[in-house]
């Protein structure tokens, strides 16, 4: 009798674990990326699968060298009339925490929840790179947290930049117009990385200096 009871308990425990694993598989976050060009920005979509309505989500984004997060905005049709804010935080390990909390439960069970604008440095070589989400947590209406701990990777292909280095305005030559174009991109919240002439991963005064050096050596 005792052995039968133990066998029953083990069977019930295994069934409960299996049921929990099946439920957990209904909750996940993943990235979808296309082809990027060195020196430019690319939009990558962040999507979420969930069984119950979600009130907040969080994940950690890991980017390869030469890639930076220029902007993270809530997007897609899963929110109400007003899109919430996606909060970002840089971590010591180089990852970026993305967090979003909504006033009204999110609709749907699968689809885009955010658009991530990535800036690709001008000196990034052509090839395939890996973007990764290091775990994810989704909180449902019952305040139950569905946590994933695994890393989910997505491939992104980078093509070499074409054209003349320093020709930011695309007129086929390097001149004063390119300095003006750099200034415009410096004022933008999501600058086009074609203006990253010095290849440091950001658009700033150094790029104006780089354009001047090219102009002086023409």
Secondary structure as the mmCIF struct_conf table of DSSP 4:
data_model
#
loop_
_struct_conf.conf_type_id
_struct_conf.id
_struct_conf.beg_label_comp_id
_struct_conf.beg_label_asym_id
_struct_conf.beg_label_seq_id
_struct_conf.end_label_comp_id
_struct_conf.end_label_asym_id
_struct_conf.end_label_seq_id
HELX_RH_AL_P HELX_RH_AL_P1 UNK A 2 UNK A 24
TURN_TY1_P TURN_TY1_P1 UNK A 25 UNK A 26
STRN STRN1 UNK A 28 UNK A 32
STRN STRN2 UNK A 35 UNK A 37
TURN_TY1_P TURN_TY1_P2 UNK A 38 UNK A 39
BEND BEND1 UNK A 40 UNK A 40
STRN STRN3 UNK A 41 UNK A 49
BEND BEND2 UNK A 51 UNK A 52
STRN STRN4 UNK A 54 UNK A 62
TURN_TY1_P TURN_TY1_P3 UNK A 65 UNK A 66
STRN STRN5 UNK A 67 UNK A 74
BEND BEND3 UNK A 76 UNK A 79
BEND BEND4 UNK A 81 UNK A 82
STRN STRN6 UNK A 86 UNK A 90
TURN_TY1_P TURN_TY1_P4 UNK A 92 UNK A 93
BEND BEND5 UNK A 94 UNK A 94
STRN STRN7 UNK A 96 UNK A 106
HELX_LH_PP_P HELX_LH_PP_P1 UNK A 107 UNK A 107
BEND BEND6 UNK A 108 UNK A 109
STRN STRN8 UNK A 110 UNK A 120
TURN_TY1_P TURN_TY1_P5 UNK A 122 UNK A 123
HELX_LH_PP_P HELX_LH_PP_P2 UNK A 124 UNK A 125
BEND BEND7 UNK A 126 UNK A 126
STRN STRN9 UNK A 127 UNK A 140
TURN_TY1_P TURN_TY1_P6 UNK A 141 UNK A 142
STRN STRN10 UNK A 145 UNK A 159
HELX_LH_PP_P HELX_LH_PP_P3 UNK A 160 UNK A 161
BEND BEND8 UNK A 163 UNK A 163
TURN_TY1_P TURN_TY1_P7 UNK A 165 UNK A 166
TURN_TY1_P TURN_TY1_P8 UNK A 168 UNK A 169
BEND BEND9 UNK A 171 UNK A 173
BEND BEND10 UNK A 175 UNK A 175
HELX_RH_AL_P HELX_RH_AL_P2 UNK A 176 UNK A 186
TURN_TY1_P TURN_TY1_P9 UNK A 187 UNK A 187
BEND BEND11 UNK A 188 UNK A 188
TURN_TY1_P TURN_TY1_P10 UNK A 189 UNK A 190
HELX_RH_3T_P HELX_RH_3T_P1 UNK A 193 UNK A 195
TURN_TY1_P TURN_TY1_P11 UNK A 197 UNK A 198
BEND BEND12 UNK A 200 UNK A 202
BEND BEND13 UNK A 204 UNK A 204
HELX_RH_AL_P HELX_RH_AL_P3 UNK A 205 UNK A 216
TURN_TY1_P TURN_TY1_P12 UNK A 217 UNK A 217
#
